[in-house]
Amino acid sequence: RPGPLKRAEENIARCGAEHIVTRISDGLSAVSPREADDVVLAGMGGELIARIVSEADWLRLDNRRLILQPMTRETELRLFLRREGFALLREEAAVSRGRVYTAMLAQYGPERAGGGELYPYLGRLSAESAAGRAYLRKQAVRLRRRAGGCLMEGKREQAAELLRIAEQIDKIREENER
């Protein structure tokens, strides 16, 4: 789709960053491994970001950094990154037009890939900022909604587990609101 590319080119020109090269391709297929040290994948779903990363093996070489901003499916993206050996080095929440998003900095390094029970839901987000607390609130609401669906399907144990995790997230958020 040429529309988003044209807008990107206009933004690049407006910011005086003419050294940035734009192109249309399926994922990173038109990008040579020697062209990029940092790759930004933003404004798309976490599942599409995961597919693009999985199809570009060269992202695992030479400390390439990924700046990722999923619009949806952040949990699935974090699980993919961990499974594929990518470590989240940093993660920040941001609020735009009343919606809460996350931006992630990742790099291949299986020895540093994240873990822990809350990792799929929070990654490396902190509840110290208002945006971080808003993200935690959003995740707890999502988990409660999923738990309700599990209860309707008769999956009581799964619902109880999701509710327990939502309560942990709420506790972290509340401790940081004081």
DRENPA-3360 file (N, C-alpha, C; in nm, 2 decimals, always signed):
BEGIN
1 = RPGPLKRA = +0.08/-0.12/+0.00/+0.00/+0.00/+0.00/+0.09/+0.12/+0.00 ~ +0.08/+0.20/-0.10/+0.16/+0.32/-0.11/+0.13/+0.43/-0.02 ~ +0.00/+0.44/+0.03/-0.04/+0.55/+0.12/+0.05/+0.57/+0.25 ~ +0.06/+0.46/+0.33/+0.15/+0.47/+0.45/+0.29/+0.51/+0.41 ~ +0.35/+0.45/+0.30/+0.48/+0.48/+0.26/+0.50/+0.63/+0.23 ~ +0.40/+0.69/+0.16/+0.41/+0.83/+0.12/+0.40/+0.92/+0.25 ~ +0.32/+0.88/+0.35/+0.31/+0.96/+0.47/+0.45/+0.95/+0.55 ~ +0.51/+0.83/+0.55/+0.64/+0.81/+0.61/+0.74/+0.90/+0.54;
9 = EENIARCG = +0.74/+0.90/+0.41/+0.84/+0.98/+0.34/+0.82/+1.13/+0.37 ~ +0.69/+1.17/+0.38/+0.66/+1.31/+0.42/+0.71/+1.35/+0.56 ~ +0.69/+1.25/+0.65/+0.74/+1.27/+0.79/+0.89/+1.28/+0.79 ~ +0.96/+1.19/+0.72/+1.10/+1.19/+0.71/+1.16/+1.32/+0.66 ~ +1.10/+1.37/+0.55/+1.14/+1.50/+0.50/+1.12/+1.62/+0.60 ~ +1.00/+1.61/+0.66/+0.97/+1.72/+0.76/+1.07/+1.72/+0.87 ~ +1.12/+1.61/+0.91/+1.21/+1.60/+1.02/+1.36/+1.62/+0.98 ~ +1.38/+1.63/+0.85/+1.52/+1.65/+0.80/+1.60/+1.53/+0.81;
17 = AEHIVTRI = +1.54/+1.41/+0.80/+1.61/+1.28/+0.81/+1.62/+1.21/+0.67 ~ +1.66/+1.28/+0.57/+1.66/+1.23/+0.43/+1.75/+1.11/+0.42 ~ +1.84/+1.08/+0.51/+1.92/+0.96/+0.50/+1.85/+0.83/+0.52 ~ +1.72/+0.84/+0.57/+1.64/+0.72/+0.58/+1.58/+0.68/+0.45 ~ +1.59/+0.55/+0.42/+1.54/+0.50/+0.29/+1.41/+0.43/+0.32 ~ +1.31/+0.45/+0.24/+1.18/+0.38/+0.25/+1.16/+0.29/+0.13 ~ +1.09/+0.18/+0.15/+1.05/+0.09/+0.04/+0.93/+0.01/+0.09 ~ +0.86/-0.04/-0.01/+0.75/-0.13/+0.01/+0.80/-0.28/-0.01;
25 = SDGLSAVS = +0.78/-0.36/+0.09/+0.82/-0.50/+0.07/+0.73/-0.59/+0.16 ~ +0.74/-0.72/+0.14/+0.67/-0.81/+0.23/+0.77/-0.83/+0.35 ~ +0.73/-0.77/+0.46/+0.82/-0.78/+0.57/+0.96/-0.72/+0.55 ~ +1.06/-0.79/+0.58/+1.20/-0.74/+0.56/+1.27/-0.80/+0.43 ~ +1.19/-0.86/+0.34/+1.24/-0.93/+0.23/+1.32/-0.84/+0.14 ~ +1.30/-0.71/+0.13/+1.37/-0.62/+0.05/+1.48/-0.55/+0.12 ~ +1.51/-0.60/+0.24/+1.62/-0.53/+0.32/+1.74/-0.63/+0.33 ~ +1.85/-0.59/+0.29/+1.98/-0.67/+0.30/+2.03/-0.67/+0.44;
33 = PREADDVV = +2.08/-0.78/+0.49/+2.13/-0.78/+0.63/+2.24/-0.67/+0.66 ~ +2.31/-0.62/+0.55/+2.41/-0.52/+0.57/+2.35/-0.38/+0.58 ~ +2.22/-0.37/+0.55/+2.16/-0.23/+0.55/+2.12/-0.18/+0.68 ~ +2.09/-0.26/+0.78/+2.03/-0.22/+0.90/+2.09/-0.28/+1.02 ~ +2.12/-0.19/+1.12/+2.16/-0.24/+1.25/+2.04/-0.24/+1.34 ~ +1.95/-0.14/+1.32/+1.83/-0.13/+1.40/+1.71/-0.14/+1.31 ~ +1.61/-0.21/+1.35/+1.49/-0.23/+1.27/+1.37/-0.19/+1.35 ~ +1.29/-0.10/+1.29/+1.16/-0.06/+1.36/+1.04/-0.13/+1.29;
41 = LAGMGGEL = +0.97/-0.20/+1.37/+0.84/-0.26/+1.33/+0.73/-0.20/+1.42 ~ +0.65/-0.12/+1.36/+0.55/-0.04/+1.44/+0.42/-0.03/+1.37 ~ +0.32/-0.01/+1.45/+0.19/+0.02/+1.40/+0.11/-0.10/+1.34 ~ +0.15/-0.22/+1.37/+0.09/-0.34/+1.32/+0.07/-0.44/+1.44 ~ +0.00/-0.55/+1.42/-0.03/-0.64/+1.53/+0.10/-0.72/+1.56 ~ +0.10/-0.77/+1.69/+0.21/-0.85/+1.74/+0.23/-0.97/+1.66 ~ +0.13/-1.04/+1.61/+0.14/-1.16/+1.53/+0.21/-1.13/+1.40 ~ +0.18/-1.02/+1.34/+0.25/-0.99/+1.21/+0.40/-0.95/+1.24;
49 = IARIVSEA = +0.42/-0.88/+1.35/+0.56/-0.85/+1.38/+0.64/-0.98/+1.41 ~ +0.58/-1.07/+1.48/+0.64/-1.20/+1.50/+0.67/-1.27/+1.37 ~ +0.58/-1.27/+1.28/+0.60/-1.34/+1.15/+0.72/-1.27/+1.07 ~ +0.72/-1.14/+1.07/+0.83/-1.07/+1.00/+0.96/-1.10/+1.06 ~ +0.97/-1.10/+1.20/+1.10/-1.13/+1.26/+1.14/-1.27/+1.24 ~ +1.04/-1.37/+1.24/+1.08/-1.51/+1.22/+1.13/-1.53/+1.08 ~ +1.09/-1.45/+0.98/+1.13/-1.47/+0.84/+1.26/-1.40/+0.81 ~ +1.32/-1.33/+0.90/+1.44/-1.26/+0.88/+1.55/-1.31/+0.97;
57 = DWLRLDNR = +1.61/-1.43/+0.94/+1.71/-1.49/+1.03/+1.83/-1.40/+1.06 ~ +1.86/-1.30/+0.97/+1.97/-1.22/+0.99/+1.95/-1.12/+1.11 ~ +1.83/-1.11/+1.17/+1.81/-1.03/+1.28/+1.88/-1.09/+1.41 ~ +1.92/-1.22/+1.40/+1.99/-1.28/+1.51/+2.14/-1.26/+1.51 ~ +2.19/-1.19/+1.41/+2.33/-1.17/+1.39/+2.38/-1.03/+1.45 ~ +2.50/-1.03/+1.49/+2.57/-0.90/+1.52/+2.50/-0.80/+1.60 ~ +2.43/-0.84/+1.70/+2.36/-0.74/+1.79/+2.26/-0.65/+1.73 ~ +2.19/-0.70/+1.63/+2.08/-0.62/+1.57/+1.98/-0.59/+1.67;
65 = RLILQPMT = +1.93/-0.46/+1.67/+1.83/-0.42/+1.77/+1.69/-0.41/+1.70 ~ +1.59/-0.45/+1.77/+1.45/-0.44/+1.72/+1.38/-0.34/+1.80 ~ +1.32/-0.24/+1.74/+1.23/-0.15/+1.81/+1.09/-0.19/+1.76 ~ +1.01/-0.24/+1.86/+0.88/-0.30/+1.82/+0.77/-0.22/+1.89 ~ +0.66/-0.19/+1.82/+0.55/-0.12/+1.88/+0.42/-0.19/+1.82 ~ +0.38/-0.30/+1.89/+0.26/-0.37/+1.85/+0.13/-0.29/+1.89 ~ +0.04/-0.29/+1.80/-0.09/-0.23/+1.83/-0.18/-0.33/+1.90 ~ -0.16/-0.46/+1.88/-0.24/-0.56/+1.94/-0.15/-0.68/+1.97;
73 = RETELRLF = -0.20/-0.78/+2.04/-0.13/-0.91/+2.06/+0.01/-0.89/+2.12 ~ +0.03/-0.80/+2.22/+0.16/-0.78/+2.28/+0.20/-0.91/+2.35 ~ +0.11/-0.97/+2.42/+0.14/-1.09/+2.50/+0.20/-1.20/+2.41 ~ +0.13/-1.22/+2.29/+0.18/-1.32/+2.20/+0.32/-1.28/+2.14 ~ +0.34/-1.15/+2.12/+0.47/-1.11/+2.07/+0.58/-1.14/+2.18 ~ +0.55/-1.11/+2.30/+0.65/-1.13/+2.41/+0.68/-1.28/+2.41 ~ +0.58/-1.37/+2.41/+0.60/-1.51/+2.41/+0.68/-1.56/+2.29 ~ +0.65/-1.51/+2.18/+0.73/-1.54/+2.06/+0.88/-1.50/+2.07;
81 = LRREGFAL = +0.90/-1.37/+2.12/+1.04/-1.33/+2.14/+1.12/-1.42/+2.23 ~ +1.05/-1.45/+2.34/+1.12/-1.54/+2.44/+1.15/-1.67/+2.38 ~ +1.05/-1.73/+2.31/+1.07/-1.87/+2.25/+1.18/-1.87/+2.15 ~ +1.19/-1.76/+2.08/+1.29/-1.75/+1.97/+1.43/-1.69/+2.02 ~ +1.44/-1.67/+2.14/+1.57/-1.63/+2.20/+1.60/-1.48/+2.20 ~ +1.50/-1.40/+2.18/+1.52/-1.25/+2.18/+1.49/-1.20/+2.32 ~ +1.58/-1.12/+2.37/+1.56/-1.06/+2.50/+1.50/-0.92/+2.49 ~ +1.41/-0.89/+2.58/+1.36/-0.75/+2.59/+1.46/-0.67/+2.67;
89 = LREEAAVS = +1.52/-0.57/+2.61/+1.62/-0.49/+2.69/+1.55/-0.38/+2.76 ~ +1.44/-0.33/+2.70/+1.37/-0.22/+2.76/+1.23/-0.22/+2.70 ~ +1.13/-0.17/+2.78/+1.00/-0.16/+2.74/+0.93/-0.04/+2.81 ~ +0.86/+0.04/+2.73/+0.80/+0.16/+2.78/+0.65/+0.16/+2.73 ~ +0.56/+0.22/+2.82/+0.42/+0.24/+2.78/+0.41/+0.38/+2.74 ~ +0.31/+0.40/+2.65/+0.27/+0.54/+2.60/+0.12/+0.54/+2.58 ~ +0.07/+0.66/+2.61/-0.07/+0.68/+2.58/-0.09/+0.78/+2.47 ~ -0.17/+0.74/+2.37/-0.20/+0.82/+2.26/-0.35/+0.81/+2.22;
97 = RGRVYTAM = -0.41/+0.93/+2.22/-0.56/+0.94/+2.19/-0.64/+0.84/+2.28 ~ -0.60/+0.84/+2.40/-0.68/+0.76/+2.50/-0.65/+0.61/+2.50 ~ -0.56/+0.57/+2.41/-0.52/+0.42/+2.41/-0.38/+0.41/+2.46 ~ -0.36/+0.29/+2.53/-0.23/+0.26/+2.59/-0.15/+0.16/+2.50 ~ -0.03/+0.20/+2.47/+0.05/+0.11/+2.38/+0.18/+0.08/+2.46 ~ +0.26/-0.02/+2.40/+0.39/-0.05/+2.45/+0.49/-0.04/+2.34 ~ +0.61/+0.00/+2.37/+0.72/+0.00/+2.27/+0.83/-0.08/+2.34 ~ +0.89/-0.17/+2.26/+0.99/-0.26/+2.31/+1.12/-0.25/+2.23;
105 = LAQYGPER = +1.23/-0.26/+2.31/+1.36/-0.27/+2.25/+1.41/-0.42/+2.27 ~ +1.43/-0.49/+2.16/+1.47/-0.63/+2.18/+1.59/-0.66/+2.10 ~ +1.66/-0.76/+2.14/+1.79/-0.80/+2.08/+1.80/-0.95/+2.10 ~ +1.86/-1.02/+2.00/+1.88/-1.16/+2.01/+1.98/-1.19/+2.12 ~ +1.95/-1.28/+2.20/+2.04/-1.32/+2.31/+1.97/-1.42/+2.40 ~ +1.96/-1.55/+2.36/+1.89/-1.65/+2.43/+1.92/-1.66/+2.58 ~ +2.04/-1.63/+2.62/+2.08/-1.63/+2.76/+2.02/-1.52/+2.84 ~ +1.96/-1.42/+2.77/+1.90/-1.31/+2.84/+1.75/-1.30/+2.82;
113 = AGGGELYP = +1.69/-1.40/+2.75/+1.55/-1.40/+2.72/+1.47/-1.40/+2.85 ~ +1.37/-1.32/+2.86/+1.29/-1.30/+2.98/+1.21/-1.42/+3.03 ~ +1.18/-1.42/+3.15/+1.11/-1.52/+3.21/+1.01/-1.47/+3.32 ~ +0.96/-1.56/+3.39/+0.87/-1.53/+3.50/+0.72/-1.53/+3.46 ~ +0.64/-1.55/+3.56/+0.50/-1.57/+3.53/+0.43/-1.44/+3.47 ~ +0.47/-1.32/+3.51/+0.41/-1.20/+3.46/+0.47/-1.15/+3.33 ~ +0.58/-1.21/+3.29/+0.65/-1.17/+3.17/+0.56/-1.16/+3.04 ~ +0.48/-1.26/+3.01/+0.40/-1.24/+2.89/+0.31/-1.12/+2.89;
121 = YLGRLSAE = +0.26/-1.08/+3.01/+0.16/-0.98/+3.02/+0.23/-0.84/+3.04 ~ +0.35/-0.83/+3.10/+0.41/-0.70/+3.14/+0.54/-0.68/+3.07 ~ +0.61/-0.79/+3.03/+0.74/-0.78/+2.97/+0.83/-0.71/+3.07 ~ +0.90/-0.60/+3.03/+0.98/-0.52/+3.12/+0.92/-0.39/+3.16 ~ +0.79/-0.38/+3.15/+0.72/-0.25/+3.18/+0.73/-0.22/+3.33 ~ +0.74/-0.09/+3.36/+0.74/-0.05/+3.50/+0.61/+0.02/+3.53 ~ +0.57/+0.01/+3.65/+0.45/+0.08/+3.69/+0.48/+0.22/+3.75 ~ +0.60/+0.27/+3.73/+0.64/+0.39/+3.79/+0.58/+0.51/+3.72;
129 = SAAGRAYL = +0.55/+0.50/+3.59/+0.49/+0.61/+3.52/+0.34/+0.60/+3.51 ~ +0.27/+0.71/+3.48/+0.12/+0.70/+3.47/+0.09/+0.61/+3.35 ~ +0.17/+0.62/+3.24/+0.14/+0.53/+3.12/+0.16/+0.39/+3.16 ~ +0.27/+0.36/+3.23/+0.29/+0.22/+3.28/+0.18/+0.17/+3.36 ~ +0.13/+0.25/+3.45/+0.02/+0.20/+3.54/-0.11/+0.18/+3.45 ~ -0.13/+0.27/+3.35/-0.25/+0.25/+3.26/-0.23/+0.12/+3.18 ~ -0.11/+0.09/+3.14/-0.09/-0.04/+3.07/-0.12/-0.16/+3.16 ~ -0.07/-0.15/+3.28/-0.10/-0.26/+3.38/-0.25/-0.27/+3.40;
137 = RKQAVRLR = -0.32/-0.16/+3.41/-0.47/-0.17/+3.43/-0.53/-0.23/+3.31 ~ -0.49/-0.20/+3.19/-0.54/-0.26/+3.07/-0.52/-0.41/+3.07 ~ -0.40/-0.45/+3.11/-0.37/-0.59/+3.11/-0.46/-0.67/+3.21 ~ -0.48/-0.61/+3.33/-0.56/-0.68/+3.43/-0.71/-0.69/+3.38 ~ -0.76/-0.58/+3.31/-0.89/-0.59/+3.26/-0.90/-0.70/+3.15 ~ -0.80/-0.71/+3.06/-0.80/-0.81/+2.96/-0.80/-0.95/+3.02 ~ -0.72/-0.97/+3.13/-0.72/-1.10/+3.19/-0.85/-1.14/+3.26 ~ -0.91/-1.04/+3.32/-1.04/-1.06/+3.38/-1.15/-1.10/+3.28;
145 = RRAGGCLM = -1.14/-1.03/+3.16/-1.23/-1.06/+3.05/-1.21/-1.20/+3.00 ~ -1.09/-1.24/+2.99/-1.06/-1.38/+2.94/-1.10/-1.48/+3.05 ~ -1.08/-1.45/+3.17/-1.13/-1.54/+3.28/-1.28/-1.56/+3.27 ~ -1.35/-1.45/+3.25/-1.50/-1.46/+3.23/-1.54/-1.55/+3.12 ~ -1.46/-1.55/+3.01/-1.49/-1.64/+2.90/-1.46/-1.78/+2.93 ~ -1.35/-1.80/+3.01/-1.32/-1.94/+3.05/-1.42/-1.99/+3.14 ~ -1.48/-1.91/+3.23/-1.59/-1.96/+3.32/-1.71/-2.00/+3.24 ~ -1.74/-1.92/+3.14/-1.86/-1.95/+3.05/-1.84/-2.09/+2.98;
153 = EGKREQAA = -1.71/-2.12/+2.95/-1.68/-2.25/+2.89/-1.65/-2.36/+2.99 ~ -1.67/-2.33/+3.12/-1.65/-2.43/+3.22/-1.51/-2.46/+3.25 ~ -1.42/-2.37/+3.22/-1.27/-2.39/+3.24/-1.24/-2.31/+3.37 ~ -1.28/-2.37/+3.48/-1.27/-2.30/+3.61/-1.12/-2.28/+3.65 ~ -1.04/-2.38/+3.64/-0.90/-2.37/+3.68/-0.83/-2.26/+3.60 ~ -0.85/-2.26/+3.47/-0.79/-2.16/+3.39/-0.83/-2.02/+3.42 ~ -0.96/-2.01/+3.45/-1.02/-1.88/+3.49/-0.96/-1.83/+3.62 ~ -0.94/-1.92/+3.72/-0.89/-1.89/+3.85/-0.74/-1.84/+3.83;
161 = ELLRIAEQ = -0.67/-1.91/+3.75/-0.53/-1.87/+3.72/-0.52/-1.73/+3.66 ~ -0.60/-1.70/+3.56/-0.61/-1.57/+3.50/-0.64/-1.46/+3.60 ~ -0.74/-1.49/+3.69/-0.78/-1.39/+3.79/-0.67/-1.37/+3.89 ~ -0.59/-1.48/+3.93/-0.48/-1.46/+4.02/-0.37/-1.37/+3.96 ~ -0.34/-1.39/+3.83/-0.24/-1.31/+3.77/-0.29/-1.16/+3.76 ~ -0.42/-1.14/+3.73/-0.48/-1.01/+3.72/-0.46/-0.94/+3.86 ~ -0.49/-1.01/+3.96/-0.47/-0.95/+4.10/-0.33/-0.92/+4.13 ~ -0.23/-1.00/+4.08/-0.09/-0.96/+4.10/-0.06/-0.83/+4.03;
169 = IDKIREEN = -0.11/-0.82/+3.91/-0.08/-0.70/+3.83/-0.14/-0.58/+3.90 ~ -0.27/-0.59/+3.94/-0.33/-0.48/+4.02/-0.25/-0.44/+4.14 ~ -0.20/-0.54/+4.21/-0.12/-0.51/+4.33/+0.00/-0.43/+4.29 ~ +0.07/-0.47/+4.19/+0.19/-0.39/+4.15/+0.15/-0.25/+4.11 ~ +0.04/-0.23/+4.03/+0.00/-0.10/+3.99/-0.04/-0.02/+4.12 ~ -0.11/-0.07/+4.21/-0.16/+0.00/+4.33/-0.04/+0.04/+4.41 ~ +0.06/-0.04/+4.43/+0.18/-0.01/+4.51/+0.25/+0.12/+4.45 ~ +0.24/+0.13/+4.32/+0.31/+0.24/+4.25/+0.23/+0.37/+4.24;
177 = ER = +0.10/+0.36/+4.27/+0.01/+0.48/+4.27/+0.03/+0.56/+4.39 ~ +0.08/+0.51/+4.50/+0.10/+0.58/+4.62/+0.20/+0.69/+4.62;
% end
